[in-house]
Amino acid sequence: MSTSGRGSMLAQPLRPPSAGRAVALAGLFVLGAVVALAGTLVQAAWFPGGLLLALAGAAGLFLGGAYALRSRAGAVAPVAGWIVAVMLLTAGRPEGDFMFGAGAGSYLFLLGGMAVAVICATLGPGRQPDGSPARLGK
């Protein structure tokens, strides 16, 4: 039983994020979209090195967001921005313009970016209950 009287972290109701945290999450969402656009251009320009650079940039943003906000939401926000931007960039336009070619590099960028997103969201720090670092209930 918890000594603080608040109960388990899992049993508490969800609280909306504070204003500063909401702004940080929105900023990470926009940054994820910018990294997706830059990665799209870089991976096509310099194939082997550009692909690695684009995926490393995405991984740095995803994991950096998780550690900056000390929660997995910090990784999910830029991942969501990255995915929305990539999906919009893969859609062809009526004029026939497109950002992604049909080459292996484009598919590696899409699938590799999704794999990096899952890895970074999993490795990001989860929420920890408030209180002392000793065992809960003591």
Summary of the structure (lengths in Angstrom):
residues: 138
radius of gyration: 18.9
end to end distance: 8.2
largest distance: 66.6
contacts: 387
relative contact order: 0.17
helix: 66%
strand: 0%
